[in-house]
Amino acid sequence: MQGCTFVTDLKILPLPSHDMILGLDWLHSFSPMQIHWQQHWLSIPYEGRSMILSGVDADLPVGTIL
C-alpha cells in the first residue's frame, strides 16, 4: 500500500464507499501517528521513518488503482 508492505488479517465486507477500515489493533501497532482528516492522510512510523498514507481522491472513479 503506497510503498509500504503490511501483513495482517482482513475481513472482506461489501462496503462500496470504503476501501478499508483499519481496526484498533492495526492502529495501535503504528502509534503514535498523525492524522489530517480534511486532507485524508495519516503519517505512521514505518521501518524507522515516517510514511504518509493518503486516502483515495473522491474525484477518481471507483476501482482506480494508485
N, C-alpha and C positions, 0 to 999 in steps of 0.2 A: 504494500500500500504506500504509494508516493515515496518509493525509495527505501522503505522500512519493511522488514520481514517480521511477522508475528506468528507465533504458534499458540493457538488457543482453540477450545471447543466452541462451536457456534450452533445455534438452532436456527433453522430456516423457517421464516414466518412470511406469509404473503402480505406484506405491508408496502403497497405501491408508492407511498410518498416518503419512504425511508430506505436508505442504503444499508444501514447497520445501526443497531442500538448497542452501545457499549455498556456492559454491566459493571457493577461496583467492584467486582474482583479485578477486572481489567484496568479500570481507572485507578484503583489502589496500587496496582503493580507499577504504574508510571507516574506516581506522585513524587514530588509536587509538580503541578502543571499550571500553565496559564491558559485562559480561555477568553476569546473575544466573541461573544455571542452574536453581535451585529454583523461582523465580518466572516463568521462561520469558520473559525480556525482554532486549533489548540496547539500549544507548544508542550512537548513532553521530553523528559530526559531519555535519550536513546544512545546506547553504546558510547557513553562518555561525552556526548554533546547534546544540544537541544535540536529537536526536529519539529517542524511545523506541519501539521496535517490540516488540510483545508477541506471544507465541505464542498459539495457539488454546486456549481453555479445554477441558480434557478432558471436561467435562460437556456441552458443546454437541454437537448432532447433526452427523455428518459432512456437509459441504457447506454449513454455515451461513456466511453472508456477514456480516462485521462491518464 
